[in-house]
Amino acid sequence: MKDLVYLSRAFVEFGPFTKAEILDFQKRGMLSAADYLRDEASDTWLHYQEWLTIVPMPAPKLVKKPAPAPAKAPAAKKSKKAA
């Protein structure tokens, strides 16, 4: 698997995680000011905020909304016949 990232917190290494998981951790406030990250193919640890500035952000997923249903014509009222 490619694009894996390791997290170092208090000199303990965790991972591997996908880049999307790390971005999710950041979005949810789970990364600490003392956290460092490194890509799997690298030996260089970067502060997570620096890592976030160089990692390419994923393109947002576009969700197509279904077309609105056509409006229904009002039902014709039945007339009562006099007997």
Helices and strands as residue ranges (DSSP letters): E 4-9, E 12-18, H 19-27, E 36-39, E 46-47, H 48-54
